[in-house]
Amino acid sequence: MPLNLTPEYFEADRQYRQARTPEEKLAALQQMLRAIPKHKGTEKKQADLKRRISELRHAGQKRRKGGTTDPYHIVSQGAGQALLLGPPNCGKSSIVGRLTHAPVKVSDFPYGTSLPVPGMAYYEDIPIELVDLPPMTPDHVPGGMVNAIRNADASLLVVDLGAPGVLEDMETLLEILAGRDIVFDRHADDQNGDDLRVGPHGLIICTKADLPKALDTFAALKELRPALPEMLAVSARTGEGLDSMMRRLFEMLSVIRIYAKQRGKPPDMEKPFVLPAGSTVEELARMIHKDMAANLKYARIWGKHAYEGQQVRSNYVLHDRDTVELHA
């Protein structure tokens, strides 16, 4: 059944993706629930929205009352947050340790990671937060971990290509999450509104690709399971495949980087502003300062989709790597 999602729903969804505080996320989710059409085709998504609203409210009440801090509640930093989850000794910590400066504990014994460990990785000049989660098994799935996965931007399901039961490990992870209504083969960015993703974007990361015959195992796995979630082979030891993993994460986040320029000065190419794809000049100005947006007259753009210094209005839609000079 077509979902017939409204522009108001997609705008609220975009605000949710841009939100960085629990309060901002809660407001966006509430707007999504108000805007979503109420019919049988959206019942599952309505239930998911209500559950996430309830979780955020409950977490806020605990903070206000001085309740126990949820160790799985990690405020997203950078352009987005990706959680690494998998069975014991699958190589999650090695990936986070290779790509970030996080104090991960890489060990040869199970359950070396007892609490979430966040660290900042980079795709080119875009910071993306990676979080190493404790091992997940059918008998050990804390409620806080499930909430974190459901509200993250992306989940990396990590399995070990050197493990004898790697296919079973992969299927077990997917079954554990599906049993909690977290799936990865439905897409919220479907422009026709005929389908809707529940939960985060997902990738299956097959580690230890440098081991003998590991790539043969990877090829066999691709033959034996559906195309989604997408699978990537990586090696934390050699770095093989990690650049591709970060590139796919960047694409999944649906964000753009914008370089600001002051009149008569070169642009700042070190720290771009990161906005949701489809953002306008006015939204960039609002991110910089609300007064800038209120007094904005026009902007000049440099980029692949404009001629050098093209003058544009506030509703001009920005593109990745645009340089923008605001005039207020």
N, C-alpha and C positions, 0 to 999 in steps of 0.2 A: 504494500500500500504506500503510495507517495506520501511523504511527510509534510510537504507544502510549508517548509520553514519560511518565516518572514524575515525581511531585512532587519527588523528589530532584534530578532533572535541572533542572527549572525553578528550584529554589532555588539550585543552583550557577550557573545562567545569570544569575540576579538578582545573585548575589555578584560575578560577573564584571563586570556592568554597573556595579556600585558600586565596584569596585576602582580604586585610583589609583596603585598601584606595580606594576612588572613582577612582583614576587614574589607579590602578591595575585592578579594576573591568571593567573599560571601555576598557582597552587593551585586556582583556580576552574575553569580549563580541564581540569585533571587530574581533578577531581571530576565534571565534565560527561562526560568520556570514560568514567569508571567507571560512571556512572549511566545512560548512554544504552543503550537496548535494542540488542542485537547481532543484526540481521537485515538482509536485502537492502535494505529501504527506508531504512535509516540509513547505508548504506555511504559515501555521498558526504559526509555530515556527520561521520562518524567520521574519514575521511581529512582533512577540513578541520581538525578538532580536533587531530589528530596533527601536522599541518603547523604549526599555530599554536603548539603546545607546543614543537615542535622549534625554531621561530624564537625564541621567548622564551628557551629554554635556551641557544641559540647566542649570543644577545645578552648573556645573563648571563655566559657563559664569557669572552667578549671583554672585558667590563667588569672581571672579576676578574683577567684576565691583562694588563690594561693595553693591550688591542688598540685598533685604530682605532675612533674613535667614529662611529657611524652617524648622519649628519646628518638622516636621516628618522625617527629615533627621538625623538619629542617626547612627554614624559609629559603625559597629559591633565590639563587644569586646568578648573576651573569645573564646571558640571553635565554637561559632555560635550564631545566634540571633533568638529568637522566639517572635512573637508579639501576645499579647492577645487582641482579639476583640470580641465584643458582644453588645447586647442591654443594655439600662440603667439598673443598679442595678442587673447585672447578677452574680457578685462575682469576676470579674477580679482583682480588687484592693486587695481583701482579699488574693487571691492566691499569687500575687507578694509580698504583705506585709509579708506573712507567710514564703516565701522562700528566701527573700532578705532583705537587709537593706534599700531599696528604700523608700523615703518619700512619700508613697502613701497616698491618702485621702480616707479612708473607711467610707462611709456615707450611710444613709438609704434613701436619696433623689436622684432623677435622676441627671445625668450629674455632679457628684462629681469630675470626672476627666476631666479637660478641655484641658490638654496638655499631650503628651506622657511622661511617667515616666519610665526610665530604671533602672534595678537593676540586680545584679549578683547572680545567684543561682548555686548550685553545684550538679552534679551527681558524687558521690564518690569524686575523685580529679579533675574532669573536670569542669571548669567554663562555664556556659551557660547563656547568657544574656536574661533576660525576659523584655519585654517592655509592660507596661500597656497603652493601647490606649484609647482615649476618646470613648464614646459610639457610636455605628454605628446603624443608622436607614435608611429606604428607603429615607428619606428626608434630611439626614445629612451624607454625605460621602465625605469629603474633598479630592481634588485631590492628595494632599500630602500624605494622609493616604493610598490611593490606590497604589501610587508609592512605599511606604514603604513596604506594604504587598507583592507586586510583587517581590521586591528585597530581602526580608528576607529569611532566611534559612527555617523557619517553621512558621506556623500560628496556634494558638490555638483558635478555635471558641468556646466561652464560653456561656453556657446557664444555666438557673436556674431550677433545678429539682422541686423546690417549686412553680414555676410560672404556672398559669392555662394554658397559651398558650405556653408551652415549645416547643412542636413540631412545632408550627407556627414560633416561634422565630428562631429555628434551620433552617427551610426551608427558611425563609426570609434572613438569613445571607448568605446561600449558593446561593440564587437567586441574591442577591446584587452583590456578587463576580463574579458569572458566567456571569452576565450582563457586567462585565468589563474584561471578558476573563481570569478570575482566577479560575481554577478548581483544584481539589485535587485527582482525580481518574486516573491520567495518570502518568507514572513513567519514568523519564529520565534515571534511572539506569537499564533499561531493556537491558540485555546483547545481545539479538538478534536484537536490533535496530528496532523492529517492532512497538514501541510506544514511545511517548515522553511526559513527564510531562510539563505542562505550569503553571508557578507560583510556589509557595513554597510547601513543604510538609505540610500536615494539619492533625490536630486532633480535634475532638469535645470533649470538656471538659464539663461534666455535674456536676455543683457545688451543694453544700448543700446536699451531699449524707447522712448526718447524720440526716436529717429531717425524721419524721415518714412517712413511705410508699414511701420514695424517691427511694429506690432500686426497688420497684415494678414499679414505673414510668419509671425508667431506663430500666428495662427489657422490658416493653411495647414499649418504643422508639426503641429499637434494633429490635423488631419484625416489626415495621412499616416503617423502612427506610433501604436503601441499606447499605451494609457492609462498604463502603468507603464514607467519611473518617472514620477511626476507632474512636469509642466512648469510653471514660473512665469516670467513676464516681469518684468524689473526694469530699473531705470536707476540706476547709481551716481551719475550727474550730478544727477538730480532727486530721487533717493531713492524713486522709484515702485517699489512691489512689495517693498521690502526689509523692511518691517514684516511682511508676509505670509510672507516667507521665514523670518524669525526665529521667527514663531509656529509654522510647520510644523516647524522644527527642534526647538523645545521639545516639541511633541506627539510627534515621533519618538523623543525621548530617554526617554519614559515615566518621567518623574520628577515628584515633587511638592515643593512648598516648604512648610516648616513654620516658624512663628514661635514662638520660645521666650518664656516668661513666668515671672518669679519671683513668688513669693507676695507680694501687696500692692503690686506694681509694674506699670507698663504693659508690654505686650509690646515686644520689640525687632523693629520692622518694617523695619529697614534691611538686615540681613543674615540672610535665612532659611537654615535648614538645608535642604539638598537631598538627598532620598532617592529610591530607586526606588519607583515606584508599587506599592502593595500593602504598604508597610512598616508595621510596628506601633509602638505606643508603646514597647515594649521595645527595638526596634531604634533608635529615636530616642535613647533613654537611653544605649544602648551607644555610639552615635556621639558623644555628649557626653562620656561617661567610663564606663569599664567598671565602676567602683564604683557609679555611679548606677544602672546596669542591675541589678547584683547586689542592691542594697538597695531597689529600686523597690517601693512599696506600691500606688500608684494614680496616676492623672493626671486633670486637669480639662481639658475640651476646649471651645473656642469655634469654631464654624464652621457651614457650611450644613447639615451632616449630623448636628448635635448641638444640643441646647438649651444656652443660655448656662451655661458652667461645669459641664457634665455630667461626673459622675465615671465613669471607665472603668477597665477592667483593663489589664494590660500587653499582652494580645493584641489590643487594639482596633486595627482597621485605620484608618490615617490617610488624610485626603483633602487635596488641594491647597488651600493657604491656611488650613489649620487653625492655630489658636493653642493651644499646649499648655503646661500648668503641671504639672511633675513633682513628685511627693511621695515622698520616700524616708525 
